[in-house]
Amino acid sequence: MTDARLPAHVEAGGLIRAVQAEGGFGMVIAKGERDAGTLLVICCENGTNARLYDRMPQLDGSRKWTLSKSQDPENPHEFSEYCDRRKRQDPDIWIVELDIANAERFIGNQGTTG
């Protein structure tokens, strides 16, 4: 069985272009390994209420986007520190920010409430 994963740089670029086509803003925060790097996605709106998604392996072998960190409005620097720590732990990681209403729709999630 072959791994059907897109190269990280292709997936990151596609997400950014899709968000920009809808009037949002997308950018690469951290560039990892071009082809096999892991992709983390930060979803936010107007730079606030940031949520970090990781693709986590499931029992059926699929990989589902899972919320791994939400920004605390009382301590927004903690979110940035968490992202920096993840990058230091795995230099192959890509971190992409999608700044648009209901950014989760671009990774196939319905979004968050409240």
N, CA, C and O atoms as CSV, one atom per row, in Angstrom:
chain,resi,resn,atom,element,x,y,z
A,1,MET,N,N,0.847,-1.180,0.000
A,1,MET,CA,C,0.000,0.000,0.000
A,1,MET,C,C,0.893,1.244,0.000
A,1,MET,O,O,1.827,1.330,0.798
A,2,THR,N,N,0.620,2.201,-0.878
A,2,THR,CA,C,1.429,3.398,-0.950
A,2,THR,C,C,0.826,4.505,-0.110
A,2,THR,O,O,-0.387,4.566,0.094
A,3,ASP,N,N,1.701,5.383,0.376
A,3,ASP,CA,C,1.265,6.529,1.164
A,3,ASP,C,C,0.804,7.610,0.197
A,3,ASP,O,O,1.592,8.079,-0.623
A,4,ALA,N,N,-0.446,8.007,0.279
A,4,ALA,CA,C,-1.029,8.970,-0.658
A,4,ALA,C,C,-0.918,10.408,-0.156
A,4,ALA,O,O,-1.600,11.294,-0.671
A,5,ARG,N,N,-0.078,10.648,0.832
A,5,ARG,CA,C,0.071,11.997,1.367
A,5,ARG,C,C,0.651,12.946,0.328
A,5,ARG,O,O,1.556,12.593,-0.428
A,6,LEU,N,N,0.114,14.139,0.311
A,6,LEU,CA,C,0.694,15.191,-0.518
A,6,LEU,C,C,1.996,15.650,0.114
A,6,LEU,O,O,2.126,15.621,1.338
A,7,PRO,N,N,2.961,16.074,-0.688
A,7,PRO,CA,C,4.155,16.684,-0.105
A,7,PRO,C,C,3.739,17.903,0.725
A,7,PRO,O,O,2.810,18.621,0.356
A,8,ALA,N,N,4.417,18.128,1.827
A,8,ALA,CA,C,4.037,19.186,2.769
A,8,ALA,C,C,3.970,20.554,2.095
A,8,ALA,O,O,3.043,21.324,2.346
A,9,HIS,N,N,4.945,20.860,1.242
A,9,HIS,CA,C,4.946,22.187,0.612
A,9,HIS,C,C,3.758,22.374,-0.329
A,9,HIS,O,O,3.258,23.490,-0.474
A,10,VAL,N,N,3.305,21.310,-0.964
A,10,VAL,CA,C,2.154,21.386,-1.869
A,10,VAL,C,C,0.878,21.603,-1.060
A,10,VAL,O,O,0.051,22.443,-1.415
A,11,GLU,N,N,0.718,20.847,0.028
A,11,GLU,CA,C,-0.475,20.997,0.851
A,11,GLU,C,C,-0.532,22.381,1.496
A,11,GLU,O,O,-1.588,23.014,1.522
A,12,ALA,N,N,0.599,22.847,2.015
A,12,ALA,CA,C,0.646,24.175,2.642
A,12,ALA,C,C,0.272,25.256,1.627
A,12,ALA,O,O,-0.538,26.135,1.919
A,13,GLY,N,N,0.860,25.185,0.445
A,13,GLY,CA,C,0.556,26.168,-0.594
A,13,GLY,C,C,-0.898,26.131,-1.024
A,13,GLY,O,O,-1.506,27.175,-1.265
A,14,GLY,N,N,-1.458,24.935,-1.121
A,14,GLY,CA,C,-2.869,24.791,-1.503
A,14,GLY,C,C,-3.810,25.388,-0.476
A,14,GLY,O,O,-4.785,26.047,-0.834
A,15,LEU,N,N,-3.525,25.162,0.801
A,15,LEU,CA,C,-4.358,25.741,1.858
A,15,LEU,C,C,-4.314,27.266,1.796
A,15,LEU,O,O,-5.350,27.926,1.883
A,16,ILE,N,N,-3.135,27.812,1.648
A,16,ILE,CA,C,-2.983,29.273,1.607
A,16,ILE,C,C,-3.726,29.853,0.404
A,16,ILE,O,O,-4.439,30.847,0.543
A,17,ARG,N,N,-3.568,29.248,-0.773
A,17,ARG,CA,C,-4.261,29.745,-1.964
A,17,ARG,C,C,-5.780,29.652,-1.816
A,17,ARG,O,O,-6.500,30.555,-2.241
A,18,ALA,N,N,-6.267,28.569,-1.217
A,18,ALA,CA,C,-7.716,28.415,-1.032
A,18,ALA,C,C,-8.272,29.497,-0.114
A,18,ALA,O,O,-9.333,30.060,-0.383
A,19,VAL,N,N,-7.562,29.786,0.962
A,19,VAL,CA,C,-8.010,30.828,1.905
A,19,VAL,C,C,-7.969,32.200,1.232
A,19,VAL,O,O,-8.896,32.995,1.383
A,20,GLN,N,N,-6.907,32.473,0.498
A,20,GLN,CA,C,-6.793,33.768,-0.177
A,20,GLN,C,C,-7.872,33.931,-1.246
A,20,GLN,O,O,-8.359,35.041,-1.459
A,21,ALA,N,N,-8.248,32.857,-1.914
A,21,ALA,CA,C,-9.299,32.915,-2.924
A,21,ALA,C,C,-10.648,33.276,-2.320
A,21,ALA,O,O,-11.525,33.806,-3.003
A,22,GLU,N,N,-10.805,32.982,-1.028
A,22,GLU,CA,C,-12.055,33.300,-0.316
A,22,GLU,C,C,-11.972,34.642,0.412
A,22,GLU,O,O,-12.875,34.988,1.174
A,23,GLY,N,N,-10.890,35.403,0.182
A,23,GLY,CA,C,-10.762,36.722,0.788
A,23,GLY,C,C,-10.038,36.746,2.121
A,23,GLY,O,O,-9.983,37.790,2.772
A,24,GLY,N,N,-9.483,35.621,2.539
A,24,GLY,CA,C,-8.747,35.544,3.801
A,24,GLY,C,C,-7.255,35.717,3.583
A,24,GLY,O,O,-6.802,36.076,2.496
A,25,PHE,N,N,-6.515,35.455,4.628
A,25,PHE,CA,C,-5.069,35.601,4.599
A,25,PHE,C,C,-4.449,34.307,5.094
A,25,PHE,O,O,-4.869,33.755,6.111
A,26,GLY,N,N,-3.456,33.830,4.376
A,26,GLY,CA,C,-2.742,32.633,4.798
A,26,GLY,C,C,-1.253,32.843,4.660
A,26,GLY,O,O,-0.796,33.516,3.735
A,27,MET,N,N,-0.497,32.272,5.574
A,27,MET,CA,C,0.959,32.390,5.475
A,27,MET,C,C,1.646,31.227,6.163
A,27,MET,O,O,1.096,30.591,7.062
A,28,VAL,N,N,2.865,30.967,5.715
A,28,VAL,CA,C,3.697,29.946,6.340
A,28,VAL,C,C,4.421,30.602,7.506
A,28,VAL,O,O,5.151,31.574,7.319
A,29,ILE,N,N,4.222,30.075,8.705
A,29,ILE,CA,C,4.878,30.573,9.916
A,29,ILE,C,C,6.238,29.894,10.076
A,29,ILE,O,O,7.220,30.522,10.473
A,30,ALA,N,N,6.274,28.594,9.758
A,30,ALA,CA,C,7.519,27.823,9.859
A,30,ALA,C,C,7.557,26.835,8.701
A,30,ALA,O,O,6.580,26.138,8.431
A,31,LYS,N,N,8.695,26.785,8.022
A,31,LYS,CA,C,8.896,25.872,6.897
A,31,LYS,C,C,9.698,24.683,7.378
A,31,LYS,O,O,10.794,24.828,7.918
A,32,GLY,N,N,9.135,23.506,7.173
A,32,GLY,CA,C,9.827,22.294,7.574
A,32,GLY,C,C,10.371,21.542,6.376
A,32,GLY,O,O,10.721,22.141,5.359
A,33,GLU,N,N,10.440,20.239,6.501
A,33,GLU,CA,C,10.941,19.384,5.420
A,33,GLU,C,C,9.977,19.472,4.240
A,33,GLU,O,O,8.771,19.283,4.398
A,34,ARG,N,N,10.507,19.755,3.083
A,34,ARG,CA,C,9.720,20.066,1.892
A,34,ARG,C,C,8.672,19.014,1.532
A,34,ARG,O,O,7.536,19.359,1.207
A,35,ASP,N,N,9.037,17.762,1.586
A,35,ASP,CA,C,8.113,16.728,1.137
A,35,ASP,C,C,7.450,15.953,2.272
A,35,ASP,O,O,6.239,15.734,2.247
A,36,ALA,N,N,8.227,15.540,3.259
A,36,ALA,CA,C,7.698,14.636,4.287
A,36,ALA,C,C,7.407,15.334,5.613
A,36,ALA,O,O,7.074,14.667,6.593
A,37,GLY,N,N,7.525,16.656,5.668
A,37,GLY,CA,C,7.284,17.362,6.928
A,37,GLY,C,C,5.843,17.240,7.394
A,37,GLY,O,O,4.925,17.084,6.589
A,38,THR,N,N,5.663,17.313,8.692
A,38,THR,CA,C,4.333,17.310,9.300
A,38,THR,C,C,3.750,18.706,9.195
A,38,THR,O,O,4.470,19.696,9.320
A,39,LEU,N,N,2.449,18.787,8.965
A,39,LEU,CA,C,1.789,20.074,8.824
A,39,LEU,C,C,0.923,20.348,10.051
A,39,LEU,O,O,0.094,19.525,10.439
A,40,LEU,N,N,1.132,21.524,10.655
A,40,LEU,CA,C,0.263,22.029,11.711
A,40,LEU,C,C,-0.448,23.246,11.145
A,40,LEU,O,O,0.156,24.027,10.410
A,41,VAL,N,N,-1.719,23.418,11.475
A,41,VAL,CA,C,-2.491,24.533,10.940
A,41,VAL,C,C,-3.054,25.356,12.094
A,41,VAL,O,O,-3.713,24.836,12.993
A,42,ILE,N,N,-2.772,26.661,12.039
A,42,ILE,CA,C,-3.355,27.610,12.992
A,42,ILE,C,C,-4.547,28.248,12.301
A,42,ILE,O,O,-4.412,28.823,11.221
A,43,CYS,N,N,-5.716,28.144,12.924
A,43,CYS,CA,C,-6.924,28.770,12.412
A,43,CYS,C,C,-7.262,29.954,13.321
A,43,CYS,O,O,-7.293,29.821,14.544
A,44,CYS,N,N,-7.513,31.109,12.709
A,44,CYS,CA,C,-7.888,32.282,13.491
A,44,CYS,C,C,-8.744,33.198,12.625
A,44,CYS,O,O,-8.914,32.966,11.428
A,45,GLU,N,N,-9.281,34.246,13.252
A,45,GLU,CA,C,-10.041,35.255,12.526
A,45,GLU,C,C,-9.595,36.613,13.012
A,45,GLU,O,O,-9.688,36.921,14.200
A,46,ASN,N,N,-9.110,37.427,12.088
A,46,ASN,CA,C,-8.553,38.744,12.410
A,46,ASN,C,C,-7.445,38.643,13.455
A,46,ASN,O,O,-7.314,39.510,14.319
A,47,GLY,N,N,-6.655,37.584,13.368
A,47,GLY,CA,C,-5.515,37.405,14.254
A,47,GLY,C,C,-5.846,37.036,15.683
A,47,GLY,O,O,-4.960,37.034,16.538
A,48,THR,N,N,-7.100,36.723,15.964
A,48,THR,CA,C,-7.494,36.383,17.339
A,48,THR,C,C,-8.117,34.990,17.397
A,48,THR,O,O,-8.427,34.383,16.371
A,49,ASN,N,N,-8.290,34.507,18.617
A,49,ASN,CA,C,-8.926,33.210,18.861
A,49,ASN,C,C,-8.221,32.096,18.076
A,49,ASN,O,O,-8.872,31.299,17.401
A,50,ALA,N,N,-6.906,32.050,18.168
A,50,ALA,CA,C,-6.117,31.068,17.419
A,50,ALA,C,C,-6.326,29.662,17.971
A,50,ALA,O,O,-6.415,29.451,19.181
A,51,ARG,N,N,-6.402,28.703,17.039
A,51,ARG,CA,C,-6.525,27.287,17.360
A,51,ARG,C,C,-5.524,26.525,16.516
A,51,ARG,O,O,-5.419,26.756,15.312
A,52,LEU,N,N,-4.788,25.618,17.143
A,52,LEU,CA,C,-3.778,24.835,16.433
A,52,LEU,C,C,-4.288,23.417,16.214
A,52,LEU,O,O,-4.728,22.746,17.148
A,53,TYR,N,N,-4.219,22.978,14.962
A,53,TYR,CA,C,-4.659,21.632,14.596
A,53,TYR,C,C,-3.476,20.801,14.137
A,53,TYR,O,O,-2.599,21.263,13.407
A,54,ASP,N,N,-3.487,19.554,14.596
A,54,ASP,CA,C,-2.513,18.520,14.244
A,54,ASP,C,C,-3.272,17.412,13.534
A,54,ASP,O,O,-4.449,17.191,13.819
A,55,ARG,N,N,-2.626,16.719,12.627
A,55,ARG,CA,C,-3.260,15.552,12.012
A,55,ARG,C,C,-2.823,14.335,12.812
A,55,ARG,O,O,-1.646,13.976,12.815
A,56,MET,N,N,-3.767,13.708,13.485
A,56,MET,CA,C,-3.465,12.596,14.377
A,56,MET,C,C,-3.909,11.269,13.771
A,56,MET,O,O,-4.994,11.179,13.196
A,57,PRO,N,N,-3.062,10.228,13.898
A,57,PRO,CA,C,-3.431,8.893,13.391
A,57,PRO,C,C,-4.635,8.332,14.152
A,57,PRO,O,O,-4.736,8.462,15.372
A,58,GLN,N,N,-5.528,7.715,13.411
A,58,GLN,CA,C,-6.713,7.091,13.981
A,58,GLN,C,C,-6.558,5.569,13.940
A,58,GLN,O,O,-5.686,5.049,13.244
A,59,LEU,N,N,-7.393,4.871,14.678
A,59,LEU,CA,C,-7.314,3.408,14.721
A,59,LEU,C,C,-7.512,2.764,13.354
A,59,LEU,O,O,-6.959,1.698,13.083
A,60,ASP,N,N,-8.304,3.409,12.486
A,60,ASP,CA,C,-8.557,2.829,11.163
A,60,ASP,C,C,-7.450,3.153,10.159
A,60,ASP,O,O,-7.563,2.813,8.982
A,61,GLY,N,N,-6.377,3.809,10.621
A,61,GLY,CA,C,-5.256,4.135,9.742
A,61,GLY,C,C,-5.353,5.509,9.100
A,61,GLY,O,O,-4.389,5.988,8.502
A,62,SER,N,N,-6.511,6.143,9.221
A,62,SER,CA,C,-6.656,7.492,8.663
A,62,SER,C,C,-5.970,8.507,9.588
A,62,SER,O,O,-5.540,8.168,10.691
A,63,ARG,N,N,-5.879,9.730,9.127
A,63,ARG,CA,C,-5.256,10.795,9.921
A,63,ARG,C,C,-6.229,11.960,9.969
A,63,ARG,O,O,-6.503,12.592,8.949
A,64,LYS,N,N,-6.749,12.242,11.152
A,64,LYS,CA,C,-7.804,13.236,11.322
A,64,LYS,C,C,-7.243,14.508,11.965
A,64,LYS,O,O,-6.433,14.440,12.890
A,65,TRP,N,N,-7.687,15.683,11.459
A,65,TRP,CA,C,-7.295,16.950,12.072
A,65,TRP,C,C,-7.901,17.033,13.463
A,65,TRP,O,O,-9.108,16.862,13.633
A,66,THR,N,N,-7.068,17.294,14.448
A,66,THR,CA,C,-7.483,17.326,15.852
A,66,THR,C,C,-6.987,18.609,16.490
A,66,THR,O,O,-5.833,18.995,16.306
A,67,LEU,N,N,-7.851,19.264,17.234
A,67,LEU,CA,C,-7.480,20.485,17.958
A,67,LEU,C,C,-6.473,20.118,19.039
A,67,LEU,O,O,-6.766,19.297,19.909
A,68,SER,N,N,-5.279,20.726,18.991
A,68,SER,CA,C,-4.267,20.409,19.999
A,68,SER,C,C,-3.985,21.571,20.945
A,68,SER,O,O,-3.432,21.364,22.025
A,69,LYS,N,N,-4.358,22.797,20.556
A,69,LYS,CA,C,-4.107,23.945,21.438
A,69,LYS,C,C,-5.007,25.093,21.018
A,69,LYS,O,O,-5.149,25.378,19.829
A,70,SER,N,N,-5.620,25.756,22.005
A,70,SER,CA,C,-6.403,26.969,21.770
A,70,SER,C,C,-5.740,28.122,22.489
A,70,SER,O,O,-5.185,27.957,23.575
A,71,GLN,N,N,-5.802,29.291,21.877
A,71,GLN,CA,C,-5.197,30.476,22.479
A,71,GLN,C,C,-6.031,30.945,23.661
A,71,GLN,O,O,-7.253,31.062,23.571
A,72,ASP,N,N,-5.353,31.210,24.769
A,72,ASP,CA,C,-5.991,31.753,25.959
A,72,ASP,C,C,-5.980,33.274,25.835
A,72,ASP,O,O,-4.904,33.871,25.796
A,73,PRO,N,N,-7.162,33.925,25.770
A,73,PRO,CA,C,-7.181,35.381,25.603
A,73,PRO,C,C,-6.477,36.121,26.748
A,73,PRO,O,O,-6.026,37.253,26.572
A,74,GLU,N,N,-6.385,35.482,27.914
A,74,GLU,CA,C,-5.711,36.094,29.059
A,74,GLU,C,C,-4.188,35.987,28.954
A,74,GLU,O,O,-3.464,36.759,29.582
A,75,ASN,N,N,-3.703,35.025,28.155
A,75,ASN,CA,C,-2.264,34.810,28.030
A,75,ASN,C,C,-1.935,34.401,26.582
A,75,ASN,O,O,-1.571,33.252,26.334
A,76,PRO,N,N,-2.063,35.345,25.623
A,76,PRO,CA,C,-1.874,34.983,24.214
A,76,PRO,C,C,-0.454,34.534,23.875
A,76,PRO,O,O,-0.260,33.798,22.907
A,77,HIS,N,N,0.538,34.960,24.653
A,77,HIS,CA,C,1.923,34.567,24.369
A,77,HIS,C,C,2.157,33.081,24.593
A,77,HIS,O,O,3.055,32.499,23.985
A,78,GLU,N,N,1.366,32.462,25.453
A,78,GLU,CA,C,1.505,31.031,25.708
A,78,GLU,C,C,1.296,30.223,24.422
A,78,GLU,O,O,1.963,29.210,24.214
A,79,PHE,N,N,0.378,30.662,23.564
A,79,PHE,CA,C,0.105,29.975,22.310
A,79,PHE,C,C,1.334,30.025,21.396
A,79,PHE,O,O,1.736,29.011,20.825
A,80,SER,N,N,1.922,31.215,21.264
A,80,SER,CA,C,3.128,31.381,20.442
A,80,SER,C,C,4.276,30.546,20.981
A,80,SER,O,O,5.017,29.929,20.215
A,81,GLU,N,N,4.422,30.526,22.292
A,81,GLU,CA,C,5.486,29.731,22.913
A,81,GLU,C,C,5.284,28.248,22.636
A,81,GLU,O,O,6.247,27.522,22.391
A,82,TYR,N,N,4.038,27.800,22.674
A,82,TYR,CA,C,3.728,26.401,22.386
A,82,TYR,C,C,4.137,26.060,20.947
A,82,TYR,O,O,4.755,25.023,20.706
A,83,CYS,N,N,3.790,26.932,19.996
A,83,CYS,CA,C,4.149,26.700,18.588
A,83,CYS,C,C,5.667,26.685,18.414
A,83,CYS,O,O,6.206,25.842,17.697
A,84,ASP,N,N,6.343,27.607,19.064
A,84,ASP,CA,C,7.811,27.643,19.000
A,84,ASP,C,C,8.427,26.367,19.560
A,84,ASP,O,O,9.391,25.840,19.005
A,85,ARG,N,N,7.870,25.876,20.652
A,85,ARG,CA,C,8.374,24.646,21.275
A,85,ARG,C,C,8.178,23.449,20.342
A,85,ARG,O,O,9.060,22.600,20.221
A,86,ARG,N,N,7.009,23.388,19.680
A,86,ARG,CA,C,6.749,22.293,18.737
A,86,ARG,C,C,7.758,22.324,17.594
A,86,ARG,O,O,8.229,21.276,17.154
A,87,LYS,N,N,8.088,23.511,17.116
A,87,LYS,CA,C,9.049,23.645,16.017
A,87,LYS,C,C,10.447,23.221,16.464
A,87,LYS,O,O,11.175,22.577,15.709
A,88,ARG,N,N,10.817,23.579,17.682
A,88,ARG,CA,C,12.131,23.160,18.188
A,88,ARG,C,C,12.198,21.644,18.354
A,88,ARG,O,O,13.242,21.040,18.108
A,89,GLN,N,N,11.090,21.025,18.771
A,89,GLN,CA,C,11.052,19.576,18.974
A,89,GLN,C,C,11.120,18.811,17.652
A,89,GLN,O,O,11.638,17.695,17.602
A,90,ASP,N,N,10.594,19.416,16.583
A,90,ASP,CA,C,10.569,18.746,15.285
A,90,ASP,C,C,10.848,19.770,14.186
A,90,ASP,O,O,9.922,20.422,13.704
A,91,PRO,N,N,12.110,19.919,13.787
A,91,PRO,CA,C,12.445,20.924,12.780
A,91,PRO,C,C,11.842,20.640,11.398
A,91,PRO,O,O,11.904,21.498,10.516
A,92,ASP,N,N,11.259,19.450,11.196
A,92,ASP,CA,C,10.614,19.130,9.923
A,92,ASP,C,C,9.186,19.669,9.835
A,92,ASP,O,O,8.569,19.606,8.771
A,93,ILE,N,N,8.656,20.195,10.933
A,93,ILE,CA,C,7.272,20.669,11.007
A,93,ILE,C,C,7.061,21.927,10.179
A,93,ILE,O,O,7.897,22.830,10.151
A,94,TRP,N,N,5.928,21.956,9.512
A,94,TRP,CA,C,5.426,23.162,8.851
A,94,TRP,C,C,4.316,23.720,9.720
A,94,TRP,O,O,3.483,22.962,10.216
A,95,ILE,N,N,4.288,25.027,9.915
A,95,ILE,CA,C,3.176,25.673,10.612
A,95,ILE,C,C,2.595,26.698,9.647
A,95,ILE,O,O,3.293,27.598,9.180
A,96,VAL,N,N,1.309,26.546,9.357
A,96,VAL,CA,C,0.607,27.416,8.422
A,96,VAL,C,C,-0.537,28.098,9.171
A,96,VAL,O,O,-1.294,27.446,9.890
A,97,GLU,N,N,-0.656,29.409,8.996
A,97,GLU,CA,C,-1.754,30.158,9.615
A,97,GLU,C,C,-2.789,30.492,8.557
A,97,GLU,O,O,-2.460,30.982,7.477
A,98,LEU,N,N,-4.051,30.216,8.885
A,98,LEU,CA,C,-5.184,30.544,8.022
A,98,LEU,C,C,-6.056,31.532,8.778
A,98,LEU,O,O,-6.675,31.172,9.780
A,99,ASP,N,N,-6.111,32.769,8.311
A,99,ASP,CA,C,-6.849,33.831,8.995
A,99,ASP,C,C,-8.075,34.192,8.162
A,99,ASP,O,O,-8.002,34.969,7.211
A,100,ILE,N,N,-9.211,33.597,8.554
A,100,ILE,CA,C,-10.472,33.768,7.835
A,100,ILE,C,C,-11.582,33.212,8.730
A,100,ILE,O,O,-11.324,32.359,9.579
A,101,ALA,N,N,-12.811,33.688,8.545
A,101,ALA,CA,C,-13.931,33.152,9.317
A,101,ALA,C,C,-14.066,31.651,9.056
A,101,ALA,O,O,-13.986,31.202,7.913
A,102,ASN,N,N,-14.271,30.886,10.121
A,102,ASN,CA,C,-14.438,29.429,10.052
A,102,ASN,C,C,-13.326,28.770,9.237
A,102,ASN,O,O,-13.582,28.003,8.308
A,103,ALA,N,N,-12.104,29.084,9.605
A,103,ALA,CA,C,-10.940,28.552,8.882
A,103,ALA,C,C,-10.897,27.028,8.889
A,103,ALA,O,O,-10.310,26.419,7.994
A,104,GLU,N,N,-11.508,26.419,9.879
A,104,GLU,CA,C,-11.496,24.949,9.973
A,104,GLU,C,C,-12.094,24.278,8.746
A,104,GLU,O,O,-11.764,23.128,8.458
A,105,ARG,N,N,-12.953,24.959,8.025
A,105,ARG,CA,C,-13.567,24.354,6.824
A,105,ARG,C,C,-12.512,24.003,5.780
A,105,ARG,O,O,-12.728,23.112,4.958
A,106,PHE,N,N,-11.377,24.693,5.805
A,106,PHE,CA,C,-10.333,24.436,4.818
A,106,PHE,C,C,-9.541,23.162,5.124
A,106,PHE,O,O,-8.833,22.646,4.260
A,107,ILE,N,N,-9.663,22.661,6.347
A,107,ILE,CA,C,-9.007,21.389,6.680
A,107,ILE,C,C,-10.046,20.288,6.905
A,107,ILE,O,O,-9.729,19.212,7.411
A,108,GLY,N,N,-11.294,20.578,6.519
A,108,GLY,CA,C,-12.340,19.572,6.578
A,108,GLY,C,C,-13.022,19.437,7.931
A,108,GLY,O,O,-13.708,18.446,8.183
A,109,ASN,N,N,-12.840,20.430,8.808
A,109,ASN,CA,C,-13.532,20.429,10.098
A,109,ASN,C,C,-14.631,21.474,10.059
A,109,ASN,O,O,-14.552,22.440,9.299
A,110,GLN,N,N,-15.647,21.283,10.869
A,110,GLN,CA,C,-16.784,22.191,10.866
A,110,GLN,C,C,-16.492,23.516,11.583
A,110,GLN,O,O,-17.220,24.492,11.403
A,111,GLY,N,N,-15.454,23.548,12.374
A,111,GLY,CA,C,-15.176,24.788,13.095
A,111,GLY,C,C,-15.546,24.670,14.555
A,111,GLY,O,O,-16.062,23.649,15.011
A,112,THR,N,N,-15.269,25.738,15.272
A,112,THR,CA,C,-15.511,25.734,16.699
A,112,THR,C,C,-16.622,26.703,17.022
A,112,THR,O,O,-16.899,27.628,16.258
A,113,THR,N,N,-17.246,26.489,18.139
A,113,THR,CA,C,-18.266,27.424,18.599
A,113,THR,C,C,-17.787,28.020,19.903
A,113,THR,O,O,-17.213,27.344,20.757
A,114,GLY,N,N,-18.047,29.321,20.027
A,114,GLY,CA,C,-17.683,30.022,21.266
A,114,GLY,C,C,-16.254,30.053,21.424
A,114,GLY,O,O,-15.754,30.600,22.407
